Structures are given as structure tokens and as C-alpha cells.
Amino acid sequence: MDKETFHPNSYLSGIKNIKRGLRTRTFVLNILEKGPFDAGTIGKKAGMHYGVVMHHLWLLETEGIVQRKSSKPIVWGLTGKGQKRLINSS
């Protein structure tokens, strides 16, 4: 049985971390690791609705994981706060 892996920063302290939310935040964080994007672009790349992406961006912003880099449209980027990914060097 394969165990699903989530981005280390997808686990949030103030909410119940269910699989669906962890999976969605993992998609969002993986996209933001490639650079700052607006919510519409993140939604298209992840195959999610704009409202879902915004909900999770607000949750991540509350935890200090993402921040608004610009406005009109709001561009989101990672802050560098939180756990770092472990990279297998083999």
C-alpha cells in the first residue's frame, strides 16, 4: 500500500488537517516553489477552482507560509517560513 506524501508546509496548526486539504495545499505549494503566481494561474496549473485555491492561500497566509507579493492581481509567493523538504541525495 503506497503512502501518500504531502508537502511539509501543508500541515497547518490551527485547523484539522484532512487528506483533501493536505493534497490541495501540496499542489498549491508545489506550484509556488517554481515562482510567484496569482490564484487564477495556480488554479489552472493545479486543475482547481479559483475559490478553492484562494481558501487555501488564505489558510497558508495565516500560518505565514505564503505572502502577497503584489496586488491587482494579487501575486502569491512563499515566505521561506516552515519546514524544508528533505531531498534524497542518492
PyMOL Python script that loads the backbone (N, CA, C, O; Angstrom):
from pymol import cmd

cmd.read_pdbstr("""\
ATOM      1  N   MET A   1       0.838  -1.180   0.000  1.00  0.00           N
ATOM      2  CA  MET A   1       0.000   0.000   0.000  1.00  0.00           C
ATOM      3  C   MET A   1       0.880   1.239   0.000  1.00  0.00           C
ATOM      4  O   MET A   1       1.698   1.415   0.903  1.00  0.00           O
ATOM      5  N   ASP A   2       0.723   2.111  -1.013  1.00  0.00           N
ATOM      6  CA  ASP A   2       1.504   3.329  -1.109  1.00  0.00           C
ATOM      7  C   ASP A   2       0.967   4.370  -0.134  1.00  0.00           C
ATOM      8  O   ASP A   2      -0.240   4.584  -0.014  1.00  0.00           O
ATOM      9  N   LYS A   3       1.907   5.008   0.555  1.00  0.00           N
ATOM     10  CA  LYS A   3       1.515   6.074   1.465  1.00  0.00           C
ATOM     11  C   LYS A   3       1.659   7.398   0.734  1.00  0.00           C
ATOM     12  O   LYS A   3       2.713   7.685   0.167  1.00  0.00           O
ATOM     13  N   GLU A   4       0.613   8.201   0.743  1.00  0.00           N
ATOM     14  CA  GLU A   4       0.624   9.489   0.063  1.00  0.00           C
ATOM     15  C   GLU A   4       1.526  10.458   0.825  1.00  0.00           C
ATOM     16  O   GLU A   4       1.456  10.540   2.052  1.00  0.00           O
ATOM     17  N   THR A   5       2.360  11.179   0.109  1.00  0.00           N
ATOM     18  CA  THR A   5       3.230  12.150   0.756  1.00  0.00           C
ATOM     19  C   THR A   5       2.732  13.556   0.460  1.00  0.00           C
ATOM     20  O   THR A   5       2.292  13.857  -0.650  1.00  0.00           O
ATOM     21  N   PHE A   6       2.810  14.401   1.463  1.00  0.00           N
ATOM     22  CA  PHE A   6       2.347  15.771   1.360  1.00  0.00           C
ATOM     23  C   PHE A   6       3.511  16.722   1.585  1.00  0.00           C
ATOM     24  O   PHE A   6       4.508  16.363   2.211  1.00  0.00           O
ATOM     25  N   HIS A   7       3.378  17.923   1.077  1.00  0.00           N
ATOM     26  CA  HIS A   7       4.384  18.953   1.296  1.00  0.00           C
ATOM     27  C   HIS A   7       4.476  19.209   2.798  1.00  0.00           C
ATOM     28  O   HIS A   7       3.444  19.267   3.467  1.00  0.00           O
ATOM     29  N   PRO A   8       5.690  19.364   3.351  1.00  0.00           N
ATOM     30  CA  PRO A   8       5.804  19.559   4.805  1.00  0.00           C
ATOM     31  C   PRO A   8       5.055  20.785   5.321  1.00  0.00           C
ATOM     32  O   PRO A   8       4.610  20.787   6.469  1.00  0.00           O
ATOM     33  N   ASN A   9       4.905  21.820   4.510  1.00  0.00           N
ATOM     34  CA  ASN A   9       4.204  23.026   4.951  1.00  0.00           C
ATOM     35  C   ASN A   9       2.702  22.967   4.737  1.00  0.00           C
ATOM     36  O   ASN A   9       2.003  23.935   5.037  1.00  0.00           O
ATOM     37  N   SER A  10       2.193  21.864   4.229  1.00  0.00           N
ATOM     38  CA  SER A  10       0.748  21.756   4.029  1.00  0.00           C
ATOM     39  C   SER A  10       0.017  21.455   5.338  1.00  0.00           C
ATOM     40  O   SER A  10      -1.200  21.622   5.416  1.00  0.00           O
ATOM     41  N   TYR A  11       0.746  21.013   6.367  1.00  0.00           N
ATOM     42  CA  TYR A  11       0.148  20.750   7.677  1.00  0.00           C
ATOM     43  C   TYR A  11       0.044  22.072   8.433  1.00  0.00           C
ATOM     44  O   TYR A  11       1.055  22.734   8.666  1.00  0.00           O
ATOM     45  N   LEU A  12      -1.169  22.458   8.814  1.00  0.00           N
ATOM     46  CA  LEU A  12      -1.387  23.729   9.489  1.00  0.00           C
ATOM     47  C   LEU A  12      -1.822  23.493  10.926  1.00  0.00           C
ATOM     48  O   LEU A  12      -2.533  22.532  11.218  1.00  0.00           O
ATOM     49  N   SER A  13      -1.393  24.373  11.819  1.00  0.00           N
ATOM     50  CA  SER A  13      -1.633  24.151  13.246  1.00  0.00           C
ATOM     51  C   SER A  13      -3.044  24.525  13.695  1.00  0.00           C
ATOM     52  O   SER A  13      -3.561  23.921  14.634  1.00  0.00           O
ATOM     53  N   GLY A  14      -3.672  25.491  13.059  1.00  0.00           N
ATOM     54  CA  GLY A  14      -4.955  25.986  13.550  1.00  0.00           C
ATOM     55  C   GLY A  14      -6.179  25.272  13.020  1.00  0.00           C
ATOM     56  O   GLY A  14      -7.299  25.653  13.359  1.00  0.00           O
ATOM     57  N   ILE A  15      -6.003  24.245  12.195  1.00  0.00           N
ATOM     58  CA  ILE A  15      -7.152  23.577  11.584  1.00  0.00           C
ATOM     59  C   ILE A  15      -6.974  22.067  11.645  1.00  0.00           C
ATOM     60  O   ILE A  15      -5.897  21.558  11.954  1.00  0.00           O
ATOM     61  N   LYS A  16      -8.063  21.367  11.342  1.00  0.00           N
ATOM     62  CA  LYS A  16      -7.989  19.912  11.231  1.00  0.00           C
ATOM     63  C   LYS A  16      -7.428  19.591   9.849  1.00  0.00           C
ATOM     64  O   LYS A  16      -7.996  20.008   8.840  1.00  0.00           O
ATOM     65  N   ASN A  17      -6.342  18.870   9.795  1.00  0.00           N
ATOM     66  CA  ASN A  17      -5.661  18.559   8.541  1.00  0.00           C
ATOM     67  C   ASN A  17      -6.190  17.258   7.952  1.00  0.00           C
ATOM     68  O   ASN A  17      -5.714  16.169   8.274  1.00  0.00           O
ATOM     69  N   ILE A  18      -7.188  17.398   7.080  1.00  0.00           N
ATOM     70  CA  ILE A  18      -7.737  16.223   6.415  1.00  0.00           C
ATOM     71  C   ILE A  18      -7.010  16.021   5.085  1.00  0.00           C
ATOM     72  O   ILE A  18      -6.401  16.948   4.551  1.00  0.00           O
ATOM     73  N   LYS A  19      -7.082  14.801   4.560  1.00  0.00           N
ATOM     74  CA  LYS A  19      -6.347  14.453   3.340  1.00  0.00           C
ATOM     75  C   LYS A  19      -6.637  15.375   2.168  1.00  0.00           C
ATOM     76  O   LYS A  19      -5.718  15.782   1.458  1.00  0.00           O
ATOM     77  N   ARG A  20      -7.895  15.708   1.959  1.00  0.00           N
ATOM     78  CA  ARG A  20      -8.265  16.543   0.827  1.00  0.00           C
ATOM     79  C   ARG A  20      -7.598  17.916   0.916  1.00  0.00           C
ATOM     80  O   ARG A  20      -7.104  18.429  -0.088  1.00  0.00           O
ATOM     81  N   GLY A  21      -7.580  18.512   2.108  1.00  0.00           N
ATOM     82  CA  GLY A  21      -6.929  19.802   2.303  1.00  0.00           C
ATOM     83  C   GLY A  21      -5.418  19.707   2.171  1.00  0.00           C
ATOM     84  O   GLY A  21      -4.787  20.576   1.569  1.00  0.00           O
ATOM     85  N   LEU A  22      -4.843  18.661   2.727  1.00  0.00           N
ATOM     86  CA  LEU A  22      -3.396  18.460   2.606  1.00  0.00           C
ATOM     87  C   LEU A  22      -2.982  18.301   1.150  1.00  0.00           C
ATOM     88  O   LEU A  22      -1.966  18.845   0.716  1.00  0.00           O
ATOM     89  N   ARG A  23      -3.777  17.551   0.405  1.00  0.00           N
ATOM     90  CA  ARG A  23      -3.496  17.324  -1.016  1.00  0.00           C
ATOM     91  C   ARG A  23      -3.577  18.642  -1.794  1.00  0.00           C
ATOM     92  O   ARG A  23      -2.716  18.933  -2.624  1.00  0.00           O
ATOM     93  N   THR A  24      -4.615  19.430  -1.519  1.00  0.00           N
ATOM     94  CA  THR A  24      -4.795  20.711  -2.210  1.00  0.00           C
ATOM     95  C   THR A  24      -3.659  21.669  -1.881  1.00  0.00           C
ATOM     96  O   THR A  24      -3.101  22.297  -2.781  1.00  0.00           O
ATOM     97  N   ARG A  25      -3.310  21.790  -0.601  1.00  0.00           N
ATOM     98  CA  ARG A  25      -2.212  22.690  -0.215  1.00  0.00           C
ATOM     99  C   ARG A  25      -0.887  22.209  -0.774  1.00  0.00           C
ATOM    100  O   ARG A  25      -0.022  23.028  -1.086  1.00  0.00           O
ATOM    101  N   THR A  26      -0.702  20.907  -0.909  1.00  0.00           N
ATOM    102  CA  THR A  26       0.514  20.378  -1.516  1.00  0.00           C
ATOM    103  C   THR A  26       0.611  20.814  -2.969  1.00  0.00           C
ATOM    104  O   THR A  26       1.679  21.230  -3.417  1.00  0.00           O
ATOM    105  N   PHE A  27      -0.491  20.725  -3.715  1.00  0.00           N
ATOM    106  CA  PHE A  27      -0.496  21.194  -5.107  1.00  0.00           C
ATOM    107  C   PHE A  27      -0.130  22.672  -5.176  1.00  0.00           C
ATOM    108  O   PHE A  27       0.707  23.072  -5.985  1.00  0.00           O
ATOM    109  N   VAL A  28      -0.755  23.477  -4.328  1.00  0.00           N
ATOM    110  CA  VAL A  28      -0.515  24.924  -4.326  1.00  0.00           C
ATOM    111  C   VAL A  28       0.942  25.223  -3.983  1.00  0.00           C
ATOM    112  O   VAL A  28       1.581  26.032  -4.656  1.00  0.00           O
ATOM    113  N   LEU A  29       1.466  24.585  -2.955  1.00  0.00           N
ATOM    114  CA  LEU A  29       2.845  24.839  -2.534  1.00  0.00           C
ATOM    115  C   LEU A  29       3.855  24.367  -3.574  1.00  0.00           C
ATOM    116  O   LEU A  29       4.870  25.030  -3.793  1.00  0.00           O
ATOM    117  N   ASN A  30       3.593  23.239  -4.214  1.00  0.00           N
ATOM    118  CA  ASN A  30       4.498  22.761  -5.263  1.00  0.00           C
ATOM    119  C   ASN A  30       4.563  23.756  -6.420  1.00  0.00           C
ATOM    120  O   ASN A  30       5.632  23.969  -6.993  1.00  0.00           O
ATOM    121  N   ILE A  31       3.447  24.358  -6.763  1.00  0.00           N
ATOM    122  CA  ILE A  31       3.425  25.353  -7.833  1.00  0.00           C
ATOM    123  C   ILE A  31       4.176  26.609  -7.398  1.00  0.00           C
ATOM    124  O   ILE A  31       4.953  27.168  -8.173  1.00  0.00           O
ATOM    125  N   LEU A  32       3.948  27.056  -6.160  1.00  0.00           N
ATOM    126  CA  LEU A  32       4.611  28.263  -5.675  1.00  0.00           C
ATOM    127  C   LEU A  32       6.117  28.075  -5.483  1.00  0.00           C
ATOM    128  O   LEU A  32       6.859  29.057  -5.453  1.00  0.00           O
ATOM    129  N   GLU A  33       6.573  26.844  -5.353  1.00  0.00           N
ATOM    130  CA  GLU A  33       8.019  26.596  -5.285  1.00  0.00           C
ATOM    131  C   GLU A  33       8.707  26.955  -6.598  1.00  0.00           C
ATOM    132  O   GLU A  33       9.910  27.216  -6.617  1.00  0.00           O
ATOM    133  N   LYS A  34       7.953  26.971  -7.690  1.00  0.00           N
ATOM    134  CA  LYS A  34       8.510  27.310  -9.005  1.00  0.00           C
ATOM    135  C   LYS A  34       8.544  28.815  -9.233  1.00  0.00           C
ATOM    136  O   LYS A  34       9.193  29.283 -10.168  1.00  0.00           O
ATOM    137  N   GLY A  35       7.856  29.571  -8.396  1.00  0.00           N
ATOM    138  CA  GLY A  35       7.835  31.023  -8.522  1.00  0.00           C
ATOM    139  C   GLY A  35       6.518  31.591  -8.057  1.00  0.00           C
ATOM    140  O   GLY A  35       5.574  30.839  -7.812  1.00  0.00           O
ATOM    141  N   PRO A  36       6.431  32.919  -7.927  1.00  0.00           N
ATOM    142  CA  PRO A  36       5.172  33.545  -7.513  1.00  0.00           C
ATOM    143  C   PRO A  36       4.153  33.550  -8.647  1.00  0.00           C
ATOM    144  O   PRO A  36       4.498  33.784  -9.805  1.00  0.00           O
ATOM    145  N   PHE A  37       2.902  33.291  -8.302  1.00  0.00           N
ATOM    146  CA  PHE A  37       1.812  33.247  -9.270  1.00  0.00           C
ATOM    147  C   PHE A  37       0.558  33.836  -8.642  1.00  0.00           C
ATOM    148  O   PHE A  37       0.442  33.906  -7.418  1.00  0.00           O
ATOM    149  N   ASP A  38      -0.387  34.262  -9.490  1.00  0.00           N
ATOM    150  CA  ASP A  38      -1.694  34.683  -8.990  1.00  0.00           C
ATOM    151  C   ASP A  38      -2.575  33.439  -8.828  1.00  0.00           C
ATOM    152  O   ASP A  38      -2.268  32.371  -9.357  1.00  0.00           O
ATOM    153  N   ALA A  39      -3.670  33.600  -8.089  1.00  0.00           N
ATOM    154  CA  ALA A  39      -4.532  32.454  -7.768  1.00  0.00           C
ATOM    155  C   ALA A  39      -5.141  31.826  -9.013  1.00  0.00           C
ATOM    156  O   ALA A  39      -5.319  30.609  -9.058  1.00  0.00           O
ATOM    157  N   GLY A  40      -5.461  32.620 -10.017  1.00  0.00           N
ATOM    158  CA  GLY A  40      -6.030  32.077 -11.253  1.00  0.00           C
ATOM    159  C   GLY A  40      -5.060  31.152 -11.963  1.00  0.00           C
ATOM    160  O   GLY A  40      -5.445  30.090 -12.453  1.00  0.00           O
ATOM    161  N   THR A  41      -3.809  31.558 -12.017  1.00  0.00           N
ATOM    162  CA  THR A  41      -2.775  30.729 -12.653  1.00  0.00           C
ATOM    163  C   THR A  41      -2.540  29.457 -11.852  1.00  0.00           C
ATOM    164  O   THR A  41      -2.395  28.376 -12.425  1.00  0.00           O
ATOM    165  N   ILE A  42      -2.502  29.582 -10.538  1.00  0.00           N
ATOM    166  CA  ILE A  42      -2.313  28.403  -9.679  1.00  0.00           C
ATOM    167  C   ILE A  42      -3.463  27.425  -9.905  1.00  0.00           C
ATOM    168  O   ILE A  42      -3.242  26.220 -10.025  1.00  0.00           O
ATOM    169  N   GLY A  43      -4.683  27.939  -9.964  1.00  0.00           N
ATOM    170  CA  GLY A  43      -5.855  27.095 -10.191  1.00  0.00           C
ATOM    171  C   GLY A  43      -5.787  26.356 -11.512  1.00  0.00           C
ATOM    172  O   GLY A  43      -6.108  25.170 -11.581  1.00  0.00           O
ATOM    173  N   LYS A  44      -5.367  27.056 -12.567  1.00  0.00           N
ATOM    174  CA  LYS A  44      -5.252  26.408 -13.880  1.00  0.00           C
ATOM    175  C   LYS A  44      -4.179  25.332 -13.871  1.00  0.00           C
ATOM    176  O   LYS A  44      -4.387  24.247 -14.413  1.00  0.00           O
ATOM    177  N   LYS A  45      -3.033  25.620 -13.261  1.00  0.00           N
ATOM    178  CA  LYS A  45      -1.940  24.647 -13.223  1.00  0.00           C
ATOM    179  C   LYS A  45      -2.297  23.419 -12.379  1.00  0.00           C
ATOM    180  O   LYS A  45      -1.881  22.304 -12.692  1.00  0.00           O
ATOM    181  N   ALA A  46      -3.073  23.631 -11.307  1.00  0.00           N
ATOM    182  CA  ALA A  46      -3.436  22.534 -10.403  1.00  0.00           C
ATOM    183  C   ALA A  46      -4.753  21.877 -10.780  1.00  0.00           C
ATOM    184  O   ALA A  46      -5.096  20.829 -10.233  1.00  0.00           O
ATOM    185  N   GLY A  47      -5.502  22.478 -11.710  1.00  0.00           N
ATOM    186  CA  GLY A  47      -6.806  21.933 -12.083  1.00  0.00           C
ATOM    187  C   GLY A  47      -7.846  22.122 -10.999  1.00  0.00           C
ATOM    188  O   GLY A  47      -8.682  21.245 -10.780  1.00  0.00           O
ATOM    189  N   MET A  48      -7.803  23.274 -10.308  1.00  0.00           N
ATOM    190  CA  MET A  48      -8.730  23.573  -9.213  1.00  0.00           C
ATOM    191  C   MET A  48      -9.456  24.886  -9.471  1.00  0.00           C
ATOM    192  O   MET A  48      -8.984  25.732 -10.230  1.00  0.00           O
ATOM    193  N   HIS A  49     -10.600  25.044  -8.836  1.00  0.00           N
ATOM    194  CA  HIS A  49     -11.364  26.276  -8.936  1.00  0.00           C
ATOM    195  C   HIS A  49     -10.659  27.394  -8.174  1.00  0.00           C
ATOM    196  O   HIS A  49      -9.959  27.158  -7.189  1.00  0.00           O
ATOM    197  N   TYR A  50     -10.862  28.609  -8.654  1.00  0.00           N
ATOM    198  CA  TYR A  50     -10.268  29.801  -8.059  1.00  0.00           C
ATOM    199  C   TYR A  50     -10.589  29.919  -6.564  1.00  0.00           C
ATOM    200  O   TYR A  50      -9.702  30.207  -5.760  1.00  0.00           O
ATOM    201  N   GLY A  51     -11.847  29.698  -6.196  1.00  0.00           N
ATOM    202  CA  GLY A  51     -12.264  29.823  -4.797  1.00  0.00           C
ATOM    203  C   GLY A  51     -11.556  28.838  -3.873  1.00  0.00           C
ATOM    204  O   GLY A  51     -11.217  29.176  -2.739  1.00  0.00           O
ATOM    205  N   VAL A  52     -11.339  27.639  -4.354  1.00  0.00           N
ATOM    206  CA  VAL A  52     -10.628  26.621  -3.566  1.00  0.00           C
ATOM    207  C   VAL A  52      -9.185  27.059  -3.343  1.00  0.00           C
ATOM    208  O   VAL A  52      -8.663  26.967  -2.232  1.00  0.00           O
ATOM    209  N   VAL A  53      -8.553  27.533  -4.401  1.00  0.00           N
ATOM    210  CA  VAL A  53      -7.160  27.998  -4.304  1.00  0.00           C
ATOM    211  C   VAL A  53      -7.071  29.159  -3.324  1.00  0.00           C
ATOM    212  O   VAL A  53      -6.188  29.177  -2.466  1.00  0.00           O
ATOM    213  N   MET A  54      -7.978  30.133  -3.442  1.00  0.00           N
ATOM    214  CA  MET A  54      -7.956  31.285  -2.540  1.00  0.00           C
ATOM    215  C   MET A  54      -8.151  30.872  -1.088  1.00  0.00           C
ATOM    216  O   MET A  54      -7.473  31.388  -0.199  1.00  0.00           O
ATOM    217  N   HIS A  55      -9.060  29.957  -0.843  1.00  0.00           N
ATOM    218  CA  HIS A  55      -9.286  29.480   0.531  1.00  0.00           C
ATOM    219  C   HIS A  55      -7.989  28.949   1.132  1.00  0.00           C
ATOM    220  O   HIS A  55      -7.641  29.290   2.262  1.00  0.00           O
ATOM    221  N   HIS A  56      -7.283  28.124   0.389  1.00  0.00           N
ATOM    222  CA  HIS A  56      -6.059  27.530   0.916  1.00  0.00           C
ATOM    223  C   HIS A  56      -4.913  28.535   0.975  1.00  0.00           C
ATOM    224  O   HIS A  56      -4.054  28.441   1.851  1.00  0.00           O
ATOM    225  N   LEU A  57      -4.891  29.496   0.052  1.00  0.00           N
ATOM    226  CA  LEU A  57      -3.890  30.558   0.147  1.00  0.00           C
ATOM    227  C   LEU A  57      -4.111  31.392   1.404  1.00  0.00           C
ATOM    228  O   LEU A  57      -3.145  31.768   2.069  1.00  0.00           O
ATOM    229  N   TRP A  58      -5.366  31.688   1.740  1.00  0.00           N
ATOM    230  CA  TRP A  58      -5.644  32.437   2.969  1.00  0.00           C
ATOM    231  C   TRP A  58      -5.227  31.646   4.202  1.00  0.00           C
ATOM    232  O   TRP A  58      -4.674  32.216   5.143  1.00  0.00           O
ATOM    233  N   LEU A  59      -5.486  30.335   4.210  1.00  0.00           N
ATOM    234  CA  LEU A  59      -5.047  29.499   5.331  1.00  0.00           C
ATOM    235  C   LEU A  59      -3.526  29.518   5.451  1.00  0.00           C
ATOM    236  O   LEU A  59      -2.981  29.659   6.546  1.00  0.00           O
ATOM    237  N   LEU A  60      -2.852  29.376   4.320  1.00  0.00           N
ATOM    238  CA  LEU A  60      -1.380  29.382   4.321  1.00  0.00           C
ATOM    239  C   LEU A  60      -0.834  30.753   4.713  1.00  0.00           C
ATOM    240  O   LEU A  60       0.211  30.843   5.358  1.00  0.00           O
ATOM    241  N   GLU A  61      -1.529  31.812   4.330  1.00  0.00           N
ATOM    242  CA  GLU A  61      -1.100  33.166   4.704  1.00  0.00           C
ATOM    243  C   GLU A  61      -1.223  33.358   6.216  1.00  0.00           C
ATOM    244  O   GLU A  61      -0.354  33.971   6.835  1.00  0.00           O
ATOM    245  N   THR A  62      -2.290  32.841   6.808  1.00  0.00           N
ATOM    246  CA  THR A  62      -2.494  32.945   8.251  1.00  0.00           C
ATOM    247  C   THR A  62      -1.348  32.292   9.013  1.00  0.00           C
ATOM    248  O   THR A  62      -0.951  32.777  10.073  1.00  0.00           O
ATOM    249  N   GLU A  63      -0.820  31.202   8.486  1.00  0.00           N
ATOM    250  CA  GLU A  63       0.299  30.489   9.118  1.00  0.00           C
ATOM    251  C   GLU A  63       1.655  31.110   8.774  1.00  0.00           C
ATOM    252  O   GLU A  63       2.678  30.711   9.331  1.00  0.00           O
ATOM    253  N   GLY A  64       1.668  32.087   7.854  1.00  0.00           N
ATOM    254  CA  GLY A  64       2.910  32.738   7.478  1.00  0.00           C
ATOM    255  C   GLY A  64       3.721  31.977   6.443  1.00  0.00           C
ATOM    256  O   GLY A  64       4.903  32.265   6.255  1.00  0.00           O
ATOM    257  N   ILE A  65       3.111  31.014   5.769  1.00  0.00           N
ATOM    258  CA  ILE A  65       3.802  30.185   4.780  1.00  0.00           C
ATOM    259  C   ILE A  65       3.875  30.901   3.431  1.00  0.00           C
ATOM    260  O   ILE A  65       4.878  30.792   2.725  1.00  0.00           O
ATOM    261  N   VAL A  66       2.813  31.636   3.068  1.00  0.00           N
ATOM    262  CA  VAL A  66       2.801  32.409   1.825  1.00  0.00           C
ATOM    263  C   VAL A  66       2.506  33.867   2.163  1.00  0.00           C
ATOM    264  O   VAL A  66       2.000  34.185   3.240  1.00  0.00           O
ATOM    265  N   GLN A  67       2.836  34.744   1.215  1.00  0.00           N
ATOM    266  CA  GLN A  67       2.515  36.160   1.381  1.00  0.00           C
ATOM    267  C   GLN A  67       2.162  36.760   0.038  1.00  0.00           C
ATOM    268  O   GLN A  67       2.497  36.220  -1.015  1.00  0.00           O
ATOM    269  N   ARG A  68       1.480  37.884   0.098  1.00  0.00           N
ATOM    270  CA  ARG A  68       1.119  38.600  -1.124  1.00  0.00           C
ATOM    271  C   ARG A  68       2.341  39.393  -1.584  1.00  0.00           C
ATOM    272  O   ARG A  68       2.890  40.201  -0.835  1.00  0.00           O
ATOM    273  N   LYS A  69       2.751  39.152  -2.811  1.00  0.00           N
ATOM    274  CA  LYS A  69       3.923  39.833  -3.360  1.00  0.00           C
ATOM    275  C   LYS A  69       3.541  41.113  -4.089  1.00  0.00           C
ATOM    276  O   LYS A  69       4.336  42.052  -4.131  1.00  0.00           O
ATOM    277  N   SER A  70       2.351  41.173  -4.659  1.00  0.00           N
ATOM    278  CA  SER A  70       1.859  42.368  -5.337  1.00  0.00           C
ATOM    279  C   SER A  70       0.341  42.333  -5.350  1.00  0.00           C
ATOM    280  O   SER A  70      -0.274  41.342  -4.956  1.00  0.00           O
ATOM    281  N   SER A  71      -0.256  43.424  -5.807  1.00  0.00           N
ATOM    282  CA  SER A  71      -1.716  43.461  -5.853  1.00  0.00           C
ATOM    283  C   SER A  71      -2.197  43.770  -7.263  1.00  0.00           C
ATOM    284  O   SER A  71      -1.441  44.265  -8.099  1.00  0.00           O
ATOM    285  N   LYS A  72      -3.453  43.474  -7.509  1.00  0.00           N
ATOM    286  CA  LYS A  72      -4.140  43.735  -8.791  1.00  0.00           C
ATOM    287  C   LYS A  72      -3.440  43.133  -9.987  1.00  0.00           C
ATOM    288  O   LYS A  72      -2.861  43.922 -10.734  1.00  0.00           O
ATOM    289  N   PRO A  73      -3.414  41.902 -10.258  1.00  0.00           N
ATOM    290  CA  PRO A  73      -3.923  40.790  -9.459  1.00  0.00           C
ATOM    291  C   PRO A  73      -2.947  40.455  -8.335  1.00  0.00           C
ATOM    292  O   PRO A  73      -1.747  40.711  -8.434  1.00  0.00           O
ATOM    293  N   ILE A  74      -3.481  39.886  -7.282  1.00  0.00           N
ATOM    294  CA  ILE A  74      -2.632  39.507  -6.151  1.00  0.00           C
ATOM    295  C   ILE A  74      -1.741  38.354  -6.582  1.00  0.00           C
ATOM    296  O   ILE A  74      -2.223  37.312  -7.026  1.00  0.00           O
ATOM    297  N   VAL A  75      -0.441  38.553  -6.448  1.00  0.00           N
ATOM    298  CA  VAL A  75       0.536  37.514  -6.758  1.00  0.00           C
ATOM    299  C   VAL A  75       1.044  36.965  -5.433  1.00  0.00           C
ATOM    300  O   VAL A  75       1.451  37.719  -4.549  1.00  0.00           O
ATOM    301  N   TRP A  76       1.017  35.668  -5.310  1.00  0.00           N
ATOM    302  CA  TRP A  76       1.397  34.979  -4.072  1.00  0.00           C
ATOM    303  C   TRP A  76       2.762  34.340  -4.222  1.00  0.00           C
ATOM    304  O   TRP A  76       3.128  33.866  -5.298  1.00  0.00           O
ATOM    305  N   GLY A  77       3.519  34.332  -3.118  1.00  0.00           N
ATOM    306  CA  GLY A  77       4.825  33.679  -3.103  1.00  0.00           C
ATOM    307  C   GLY A  77       5.099  33.082  -1.739  1.00  0.00           C
ATOM    308  O   GLY A  77       4.429  33.408  -0.759  1.00  0.00           O
ATOM    309  N   LEU A  78       6.077  32.215  -1.684  1.00  0.00           N
ATOM    310  CA  LEU A  78       6.462  31.576  -0.426  1.00  0.00           C
ATOM    311  C   LEU A  78       7.278  32.545   0.420  1.00  0.00           C
ATOM    312  O   LEU A  78       8.002  33.387  -0.111  1.00  0.00           O
ATOM    313  N   THR A  79       7.157  32.422   1.740  1.00  0.00           N
ATOM    314  CA  THR A  79       7.908  33.289   2.651  1.00  0.00           C
ATOM    315  C   THR A  79       9.236  32.682   3.078  1.00  0.00           C
ATOM    316  O   THR A  79      10.138  33.405   3.501  1.00  0.00           O
ATOM    317  N   GLY A  80       9.368  31.373   2.973  1.00  0.00           N
ATOM    318  CA  GLY A  80      10.561  30.703   3.478  1.00  0.00           C
ATOM    319  C   GLY A  80      10.362  30.182   4.889  1.00  0.00           C
ATOM    320  O   GLY A  80      11.225  29.484   5.421  1.00  0.00           O
ATOM    321  N   LYS A  81       9.231  30.515   5.503  1.00  0.00           N
ATOM    322  CA  LYS A  81       8.916  30.033   6.841  1.00  0.00           C
ATOM    323  C   LYS A  81       8.397  28.604   6.752  1.00  0.00           C
ATOM    324  O   LYS A  81       7.788  28.221   5.753  1.00  0.00           O
ATOM    325  N   GLY A  82       8.632  27.835   7.770  1.00  0.00           N
ATOM    326  CA  GLY A  82       8.106  26.479   7.828  1.00  0.00           C
ATOM    327  C   GLY A  82       9.166  25.441   7.584  1.00  0.00           C
ATOM    328  O   GLY A  82      10.352  25.755   7.478  1.00  0.00           O
ATOM    329  N   GLN A  83       8.736  24.212   7.497  1.00  0.00           N
ATOM    330  CA  GLN A  83       9.660  23.109   7.316  1.00  0.00           C
ATOM    331  C   GLN A  83      10.212  23.078   5.892  1.00  0.00           C
ATOM    332  O   GLN A  83       9.547  23.472   4.934  1.00  0.00           O
ATOM    333  N   LYS A  84      11.421  22.607   5.790  1.00  0.00           N
ATOM    334  CA  LYS A  84      12.049  22.453   4.475  1.00  0.00           C
ATOM    335  C   LYS A  84      11.868  21.014   4.027  1.00  0.00           C
ATOM    336  O   LYS A  84      11.775  20.099   4.845  1.00  0.00           O
ATOM    337  N   ARG A  85      11.819  20.831   2.716  1.00  0.00           N
ATOM    338  CA  ARG A  85      11.725  19.493   2.138  1.00  0.00           C
ATOM    339  C   ARG A  85      13.037  18.744   2.323  1.00  0.00           C
ATOM    340  O   ARG A  85      14.119  19.316   2.192  1.00  0.00           O
ATOM    341  N   LEU A  86      12.924  17.478   2.623  1.00  0.00           N
ATOM    342  CA  LEU A  86      14.112  16.635   2.640  1.00  0.00           C
ATOM    343  C   LEU A  86      14.329  16.125   1.223  1.00  0.00           C
ATOM    344  O   LEU A  86      13.415  15.581   0.605  1.00  0.00           O
ATOM    345  N   ILE A  87      15.524  16.301   0.719  1.00  0.00           N
ATOM    346  CA  ILE A  87      15.839  15.888  -0.635  1.00  0.00           C
ATOM    347  C   ILE A  87      16.755  14.688  -0.576  1.00  0.00           C
ATOM    348  O   ILE A  87      17.804  14.725   0.068  1.00  0.00           O
ATOM    349  N   ASN A  88      16.354  13.615  -1.254  1.00  0.00           N
ATOM    350  CA  ASN A  88      17.148  12.395  -1.290  1.00  0.00           C
ATOM    351  C   ASN A  88      18.343  12.621  -2.214  1.00  0.00           C
ATOM    352  O   ASN A  88      18.165  12.927  -3.393  1.00  0.00           O
ATOM    353  N   SER A  89      19.547  12.473  -1.690  1.00  0.00           N
ATOM    354  CA  SER A  89      20.754  12.757  -2.464  1.00  0.00           C
ATOM    355  C   SER A  89      21.289  11.526  -3.194  1.00  0.00           C
ATOM    356  O   SER A  89      22.334  11.605  -3.841  1.00  0.00           O
ATOM    357  N   SER A  90      20.602  10.402  -3.103  1.00  0.00           N
ATOM    358  CA  SER A  90      21.111   9.200  -3.782  1.00  0.00           C
ATOM    359  C   SER A  90      20.655   9.087  -5.191  1.00  0.00           C
ATOM    360  O   SER A  90      21.006   8.128  -5.878  1.00  0.00           O
TER     361      SER A  90
END
""", "prot")
cmd.dss("prot")
cmd.show_as("cartoon", "prot")
cmd.util.cbc("prot")
cmd.orient("prot")
